[in-house]
Amino acid sequence: MSIDPPGSGSTVRRIMLGASLRRLREERDLTREEAGFHIRASESKISRMELGRVGFKTRDVEDLLTLYGVLDDADRRGLLEMVREANTPGWWHKFGEVLPNWFITYVGLEEAASVVRTYEVQFVPGLLQTAAYTRAVVQLGFPDAPESTIEQRVHLRMQRQERLRQKDGPRLWAVIDEAALRRPIGGPKIMHEQIEHLLEVARLPNITLQVMPFRFGMHAAEGGAFTILRFPESDLSDVVYVEQLWGALYLDKREDIDPYLTAMEQLCVESTTPGGTRDLLEDLLRENLYADI
């Protein structure tokens, strides 16, 4: 299986192709129902195609381009090449046997994002976890999983983190609830190492780390954890990812995204400054909670 270069991948190619098809349809003043009829498909399939949530058949795209008046050979070749790229699995698909489809989709979006903004309540964000902390989290969530499955999940999370240290890696802005830092996942030794790791990665120029302290009581994100993904392509909307117990929501409509953007902005205002974050993490290391290692 080939590995897509950083910043690309089948997921974002599907989104880009879908956005192009939507723009072409709207320019011709056609409804999704009319477009679906032309390729012998339902309106809902056209909707899923335009959102990049399904694979693309070359014949369907060819027929839609004809309907939309895209007749120039060069223009058609460019869009049809995107079909091939959209249907090429990214490196993360090799973990498909141990991960649900709804999370495989997230990894593809994260790989393509230029900015990742996340708020976590229960755990340290996956992109900032140590291997030992990740292993403890996975074992907690899947107590009956074989060791090989656990190690595959740990390996995936570590591989996701590699982009953060690359020259063209994404900007990560993480707000962690103080509760997540005081919950001794894996025991005192693992938490001690995790806190030290946060202090280290917080020095990276593309990472901003803040903590929502207990003293604020209620705050703008009482609804729970979420992640906002932004992409380098200007015609792609942000995507909000909200994980649930056995699934996830992917929100890309402006009216759905705006409340999360507002909540994230408020969290950043109310949380510790980067300097305050370092002080809080160093205090945690000194407390008895992490002393018995």
C-alpha beads as a LAMMPS data file, in Angstrom:
LAMMPS data file: protein, C-alpha beads

293 atoms
292 bonds

1 atom types
1 bond types

-500.0 500.0 xlo xhi
-500.0 500.0 ylo yhi
-500.0 500.0 zlo zhi

Masses

1 110.0

Atoms # bond

1 1 1 0.000 0.000 0.000
2 1 1 1.430 3.367 -0.996
3 1 1 1.757 6.149 1.546
4 1 1 0.310 9.502 0.555
5 1 1 2.628 12.511 0.971
6 1 1 2.012 14.823 3.928
7 1 1 -0.982 17.076 3.517
8 1 1 -2.714 14.908 0.926
9 1 1 -4.778 11.752 0.931
10 1 1 -7.914 10.163 -0.365
11 1 1 -10.212 11.861 2.153
12 1 1 -9.305 15.438 1.286
13 1 1 -9.258 14.619 -2.430
14 1 1 -12.839 13.383 -2.124
15 1 1 -13.797 16.594 -0.342
16 1 1 -12.069 18.757 -2.963
17 1 1 -13.638 16.850 -5.842
18 1 1 -17.044 16.989 -4.194
19 1 1 -16.718 20.754 -3.659
20 1 1 -15.784 21.218 -7.333
21 1 1 -18.786 19.196 -8.488
22 1 1 -21.091 21.165 -6.205
23 1 1 -19.764 24.473 -7.535
24 1 1 -20.195 23.333 -11.151
25 1 1 -23.764 22.166 -10.483
26 1 1 -24.710 25.431 -8.810
27 1 1 -23.203 27.433 -11.688
28 1 1 -25.578 25.587 -14.035
29 1 1 -28.469 26.243 -11.645
30 1 1 -29.253 22.526 -11.365
31 1 1 -30.714 20.769 -8.337
32 1 1 -29.198 17.686 -6.766
33 1 1 -32.273 15.776 -7.877
34 1 1 -31.681 16.762 -11.508
35 1 1 -28.014 15.797 -11.286
36 1 1 -28.901 12.463 -9.699
37 1 1 -31.440 11.673 -12.416
38 1 1 -28.746 12.242 -15.048
39 1 1 -26.467 9.548 -13.572
40 1 1 -29.305 7.230 -12.485
41 1 1 -28.757 8.010 -8.791
42 1 1 -30.674 9.517 -5.908
43 1 1 -30.497 13.089 -4.671
44 1 1 -28.916 11.794 -1.439
45 1 1 -26.082 10.172 -3.398
46 1 1 -25.292 13.489 -5.100
47 1 1 -25.298 15.104 -1.660
48 1 1 -22.857 12.493 -0.308
49 1 1 -20.626 12.901 -3.358
50 1 1 -20.517 16.666 -2.956
51 1 1 -19.605 16.279 0.715
52 1 1 -16.838 13.810 -0.162
53 1 1 -18.378 11.039 1.911
54 1 1 -18.464 8.325 -0.753
55 1 1 -16.142 6.969 -3.396
56 1 1 -16.429 8.224 -6.984
57 1 1 -16.995 6.207 -10.140
58 1 1 -15.220 7.617 -13.167
59 1 1 -18.318 7.119 -15.340
60 1 1 -20.513 9.081 -12.901
61 1 1 -18.085 12.003 -12.815
62 1 1 -17.711 11.980 -16.608
63 1 1 -21.495 12.136 -17.012
64 1 1 -21.808 14.940 -14.447
65 1 1 -19.067 16.970 -16.126
66 1 1 -20.915 16.668 -19.431
67 1 1 -24.147 17.763 -17.758
68 1 1 -22.348 20.710 -16.159
69 1 1 -20.882 21.826 -19.473
70 1 1 -17.264 20.922 -18.740
71 1 1 -16.244 19.862 -22.246
72 1 1 -12.633 21.052 -22.445
73 1 1 -10.297 18.035 -22.425
74 1 1 -7.756 19.640 -20.080
75 1 1 -10.405 20.625 -17.543
76 1 1 -11.945 17.156 -17.648
77 1 1 -8.564 15.439 -17.260
78 1 1 -7.766 17.457 -14.155
79 1 1 -11.029 16.542 -12.455
80 1 1 -10.878 12.897 -13.542
81 1 1 -7.341 12.671 -12.156
82 1 1 -8.819 13.762 -8.834
83 1 1 -11.158 10.735 -9.070
84 1 1 -8.138 8.439 -9.205
85 1 1 -6.461 10.217 -6.309
86 1 1 -9.686 10.227 -4.284
87 1 1 -9.981 6.465 -4.659
88 1 1 -6.362 5.788 -3.642
89 1 1 -6.211 4.654 0.009
90 1 1 -4.034 6.665 2.397
91 1 1 -1.468 5.066 4.720
92 1 1 -4.003 4.961 7.564
93 1 1 -6.250 2.486 5.735
94 1 1 -3.871 -0.343 6.622
95 1 1 -5.269 -0.018 10.166
96 1 1 -8.809 -0.656 8.935
97 1 1 -9.001 -4.046 10.648
98 1 1 -8.636 -2.537 14.110
99 1 1 -10.367 0.825 13.662
100 1 1 -13.995 1.665 12.836
101 1 1 -14.750 3.362 9.512
102 1 1 -15.960 6.512 11.232
103 1 1 -12.540 7.039 12.792
104 1 1 -10.611 6.135 9.646
105 1 1 -12.413 9.088 8.051
106 1 1 -11.178 11.376 10.829
107 1 1 -7.553 10.306 10.423
108 1 1 -7.724 11.151 6.724
109 1 1 -9.141 14.596 7.459
110 1 1 -6.556 15.222 10.181
111 1 1 -3.755 14.222 7.817
112 1 1 -4.903 16.828 5.310
113 1 1 -5.604 19.646 7.788
114 1 1 -3.410 22.716 8.071
115 1 1 -4.844 23.722 11.466
116 1 1 -6.188 21.414 14.196
117 1 1 -7.970 23.040 17.139
118 1 1 -9.124 20.666 19.841
119 1 1 -10.691 20.700 23.293
120 1 1 -10.391 17.589 25.472
121 1 1 -12.093 16.830 28.764
122 1 1 -11.238 13.273 29.782
123 1 1 -7.910 12.507 28.112
124 1 1 -4.817 14.258 26.835
125 1 1 -5.390 14.857 23.082
126 1 1 -4.253 11.916 20.977
127 1 1 -1.726 14.007 19.059
128 1 1 0.025 14.849 22.350
129 1 1 -0.012 11.458 24.068
130 1 1 3.008 9.338 24.906
131 1 1 3.007 5.721 23.762
132 1 1 2.582 4.477 27.340
133 1 1 -0.354 6.813 27.965
134 1 1 -1.965 5.763 24.670
135 1 1 -1.563 2.105 25.581
136 1 1 -3.283 2.705 28.925
137 1 1 -6.169 4.551 27.219
138 1 1 -6.643 1.789 24.642
139 1 1 -6.562 -0.925 27.284
140 1 1 -9.157 1.006 29.267
141 1 1 -11.491 1.268 26.279
142 1 1 -10.891 -2.246 24.944
143 1 1 -10.072 -4.456 27.940
144 1 1 -10.599 -7.690 25.996
145 1 1 -8.598 -6.711 22.911
146 1 1 -5.560 -8.895 22.058
147 1 1 -2.130 -7.387 22.554
148 1 1 -1.543 -7.172 18.795
149 1 1 -4.651 -5.008 18.330
150 1 1 -3.628 -2.721 21.168
151 1 1 -0.155 -2.266 19.705
152 1 1 -1.576 -1.470 16.263
153 1 1 -3.728 1.260 17.763
154 1 1 -0.743 2.658 19.662
155 1 1 1.352 2.594 16.484
156 1 1 -1.334 4.464 14.542
157 1 1 -1.497 7.213 17.157
158 1 1 2.274 7.611 17.172
159 1 1 2.321 7.743 13.366
160 1 1 -0.358 10.456 13.394
161 1 1 1.951 12.578 15.546
162 1 1 4.808 12.518 13.044
163 1 1 3.325 15.332 10.936
164 1 1 3.576 17.723 13.888
165 1 1 7.368 17.604 13.720
166 1 1 7.599 17.983 9.954
167 1 1 8.523 21.305 8.380
168 1 1 5.146 21.610 6.640
169 1 1 3.182 20.084 9.511
170 1 1 -0.127 21.474 10.769
171 1 1 -0.657 24.065 13.463
172 1 1 -2.067 22.415 16.599
173 1 1 -3.956 24.477 19.163
174 1 1 -5.074 22.318 22.080
175 1 1 -7.089 23.234 25.166
176 1 1 -7.095 20.526 27.830
177 1 1 -9.449 20.501 30.777
178 1 1 -7.521 20.377 34.044
179 1 1 -9.460 17.235 34.967
180 1 1 -7.703 15.309 32.199
181 1 1 -4.325 16.214 33.683
182 1 1 -5.299 15.141 37.183
183 1 1 -6.830 11.817 36.172
184 1 1 -4.004 9.269 36.689
185 1 1 -4.424 7.249 33.493
186 1 1 -2.068 4.284 33.665
187 1 1 -0.785 5.245 37.120
188 1 1 1.534 7.935 38.536
189 1 1 4.642 6.984 36.520
190 1 1 2.883 7.121 33.160
191 1 1 1.193 10.402 34.077
192 1 1 4.514 11.885 35.196
193 1 1 6.028 11.018 31.809
194 1 1 2.965 12.385 30.038
195 1 1 3.146 15.729 31.808
196 1 1 6.854 15.981 31.011
197 1 1 6.033 15.235 27.367
198 1 1 3.469 18.053 27.297
199 1 1 6.085 20.463 28.608
200 1 1 8.413 19.353 25.816
201 1 1 5.969 19.570 22.903
202 1 1 4.598 22.909 24.126
203 1 1 7.960 24.389 23.093
204 1 1 7.404 23.481 19.425
205 1 1 6.611 26.567 17.333
206 1 1 3.517 25.030 15.701
207 1 1 1.886 23.880 18.957
208 1 1 -0.102 26.059 21.353
209 1 1 -1.159 24.357 24.567
210 1 1 -3.617 25.792 27.081
211 1 1 -5.395 24.404 30.136
212 1 1 -8.963 25.147 31.212
213 1 1 -8.477 25.420 35.004
214 1 1 -10.974 24.286 37.619
215 1 1 -11.317 27.791 38.965
216 1 1 -13.486 28.839 36.027
217 1 1 -16.274 26.446 36.969
218 1 1 -18.725 26.444 34.053
219 1 1 -17.368 27.510 30.677
220 1 1 -18.211 27.748 26.983
221 1 1 -17.668 24.047 26.149
222 1 1 -19.741 22.295 28.789
223 1 1 -21.063 20.043 26.020
224 1 1 -17.808 18.096 25.890
225 1 1 -14.791 17.462 23.677
226 1 1 -14.589 18.469 20.013
227 1 1 -12.062 19.152 17.269
228 1 1 -12.129 21.752 14.490
229 1 1 -10.156 20.957 11.332
230 1 1 -9.160 23.627 8.829
231 1 1 -7.703 22.869 5.391
232 1 1 -5.262 24.782 3.182
233 1 1 -7.700 24.794 0.242
234 1 1 -9.722 28.015 0.481
235 1 1 -12.859 26.481 -1.007
236 1 1 -13.090 23.778 1.669
237 1 1 -15.113 24.521 4.780
238 1 1 -13.935 23.694 8.278
239 1 1 -15.031 20.341 9.674
240 1 1 -16.060 19.883 13.297
241 1 1 -15.503 16.380 14.674
242 1 1 -17.501 15.308 17.730
243 1 1 -16.773 11.789 18.946
244 1 1 -19.473 9.724 20.614
245 1 1 -19.377 6.354 22.353
246 1 1 -19.843 4.295 19.197
247 1 1 -19.579 6.794 16.377
248 1 1 -18.865 10.393 15.505
249 1 1 -20.449 13.492 14.007
250 1 1 -18.812 15.375 11.138
251 1 1 -20.245 18.888 10.849
252 1 1 -19.437 21.075 7.854
253 1 1 -22.390 23.447 7.519
254 1 1 -21.744 27.017 8.606
255 1 1 -24.690 27.092 11.008
256 1 1 -23.334 23.957 12.730
257 1 1 -19.695 25.053 12.766
258 1 1 -20.136 28.583 14.120
259 1 1 -21.181 27.606 17.691
260 1 1 -18.051 25.465 18.010
261 1 1 -15.820 28.242 16.674
262 1 1 -17.352 30.611 19.221
263 1 1 -16.879 28.084 22.024
264 1 1 -13.244 27.497 21.057
265 1 1 -12.504 31.216 20.967
266 1 1 -14.025 31.609 24.418
267 1 1 -12.069 28.641 25.756
268 1 1 -8.831 30.188 24.524
269 1 1 -9.669 33.463 26.272
270 1 1 -10.536 31.789 29.577
271 1 1 -7.739 29.190 29.645
272 1 1 -4.153 29.600 30.790
273 1 1 -1.694 31.499 28.654
274 1 1 1.186 29.415 27.230
275 1 1 3.351 30.638 30.118
276 1 1 0.611 29.858 32.618
277 1 1 0.302 26.403 31.072
278 1 1 3.966 25.674 31.735
279 1 1 3.601 26.838 35.338
280 1 1 0.531 24.641 35.871
281 1 1 2.223 21.570 34.372
282 1 1 5.324 22.106 36.496
283 1 1 3.118 22.438 39.581
284 1 1 1.465 19.114 38.724
285 1 1 4.854 17.442 38.520
286 1 1 5.706 18.711 41.977
287 1 1 2.466 17.639 43.608
288 1 1 2.159 14.409 45.513
289 1 1 -0.160 13.093 42.805
290 1 1 2.866 12.393 40.633
291 1 1 5.483 11.996 43.356
292 1 1 5.168 8.228 43.831
293 1 1 6.823 7.078 40.604

Bonds

1 1 1 2
2 1 2 3
3 1 3 4
4 1 4 5
5 1 5 6
6 1 6 7
7 1 7 8
8 1 8 9
9 1 9 10
10 1 10 11
11 1 11 12
12 1 12 13
13 1 13 14
14 1 14 15
15 1 15 16
16 1 16 17
17 1 17 18
18 1 18 19
19 1 19 20
20 1 20 21
21 1 21 22
22 1 22 23
23 1 23 24
24 1 24 25
25 1 25 26
26 1 26 27
27 1 27 28
28 1 28 29
29 1 29 30
30 1 30 31
31 1 31 32
32 1 32 33
33 1 33 34
34 1 34 35
35 1 35 36
36 1 36 37
37 1 37 38
38 1 38 39
39 1 39 40
40 1 40 41
41 1 41 42
42 1 42 43
43 1 43 44
44 1 44 45
45 1 45 46
46 1 46 47
47 1 47 48
48 1 48 49
49 1 49 50
50 1 50 51
51 1 51 52
52 1 52 53
53 1 53 54
54 1 54 55
55 1 55 56
56 1 56 57
57 1 57 58
58 1 58 59
59 1 59 60
60 1 60 61
61 1 61 62
62 1 62 63
63 1 63 64
64 1 64 65
65 1 65 66
66 1 66 67
67 1 67 68
68 1 68 69
69 1 69 70
70 1 70 71
71 1 71 72
72 1 72 73
73 1 73 74
74 1 74 75
75 1 75 76
76 1 76 77
77 1 77 78
78 1 78 79
79 1 79 80
80 1 80 81
81 1 81 82
82 1 82 83
83 1 83 84
84 1 84 85
85 1 85 86
86 1 86 87
87 1 87 88
88 1 88 89
89 1 89 90
90 1 90 91
91 1 91 92
92 1 92 93
93 1 93 94
94 1 94 95
95 1 95 96
96 1 96 97
97 1 97 98
98 1 98 99
99 1 99 100
100 1 100 101
101 1 101 102
102 1 102 103
103 1 103 104
104 1 104 105
105 1 105 106
106 1 106 107
107 1 107 108
108 1 108 109
109 1 109 110
110 1 110 111
111 1 111 112
112 1 112 113
113 1 113 114
114 1 114 115
115 1 115 116
116 1 116 117
117 1 117 118
118 1 118 119
119 1 119 120
120 1 120 121
121 1 121 122
122 1 122 123
123 1 123 124
124 1 124 125
125 1 125 126
126 1 126 127
127 1 127 128
128 1 128 129
129 1 129 130
130 1 130 131
131 1 131 132
132 1 132 133
133 1 133 134
134 1 134 135
135 1 135 136
136 1 136 137
137 1 137 138
138 1 138 139
139 1 139 140
140 1 140 141
141 1 141 142
142 1 142 143
143 1 143 144
144 1 144 145
145 1 145 146
146 1 146 147
147 1 147 148
148 1 148 149
149 1 149 150
150 1 150 151
151 1 151 152
152 1 152 153
153 1 153 154
154 1 154 155
155 1 155 156
156 1 156 157
157 1 157 158
158 1 158 159
159 1 159 160
160 1 160 161
161 1 161 162
162 1 162 163
163 1 163 164
164 1 164 165
165 1 165 166
166 1 166 167
167 1 167 168
168 1 168 169
169 1 169 170
170 1 170 171
171 1 171 172
172 1 172 173
173 1 173 174
174 1 174 175
175 1 175 176
176 1 176 177
177 1 177 178
178 1 178 179
179 1 179 180
180 1 180 181
181 1 181 182
182 1 182 183
183 1 183 184
184 1 184 185
185 1 185 186
186 1 186 187
187 1 187 188
188 1 188 189
189 1 189 190
190 1 190 191
191 1 191 192
192 1 192 193
193 1 193 194
194 1 194 195
195 1 195 196
196 1 196 197
197 1 197 198
198 1 198 199
199 1 199 200
200 1 200 201
201 1 201 202
202 1 202 203
203 1 203 204
204 1 204 205
205 1 205 206
206 1 206 207
207 1 207 208
208 1 208 209
209 1 209 210
210 1 210 211
211 1 211 212
212 1 212 213
213 1 213 214
214 1 214 215
215 1 215 216
216 1 216 217
217 1 217 218
218 1 218 219
219 1 219 220
220 1 220 221
221 1 221 222
222 1 222 223
223 1 223 224
224 1 224 225
225 1 225 226
226 1 226 227
227 1 227 228
228 1 228 229
229 1 229 230
230 1 230 231
231 1 231 232
232 1 232 233
233 1 233 234
234 1 234 235
235 1 235 236
236 1 236 237
237 1 237 238
238 1 238 239
239 1 239 240
240 1 240 241
241 1 241 242
242 1 242 243
243 1 243 244
244 1 244 245
245 1 245 246
246 1 246 247
247 1 247 248
248 1 248 249
249 1 249 250
250 1 250 251
251 1 251 252
252 1 252 253
253 1 253 254
254 1 254 255
255 1 255 256
256 1 256 257
257 1 257 258
258 1 258 259
259 1 259 260
260 1 260 261
261 1 261 262
262 1 262 263
263 1 263 264
264 1 264 265
265 1 265 266
266 1 266 267
267 1 267 268
268 1 268 269
269 1 269 270
270 1 270 271
271 1 271 272
272 1 272 273
273 1 273 274
274 1 274 275
275 1 275 276
276 1 276 277
277 1 277 278
278 1 278 279
279 1 279 280
280 1 280 281
281 1 281 282
282 1 282 283
283 1 283 284
284 1 284 285
285 1 285 286
286 1 286 287
287 1 287 288
288 1 288 289
289 1 289 290
290 1 290 291
291 1 291 292
292 1 292 293
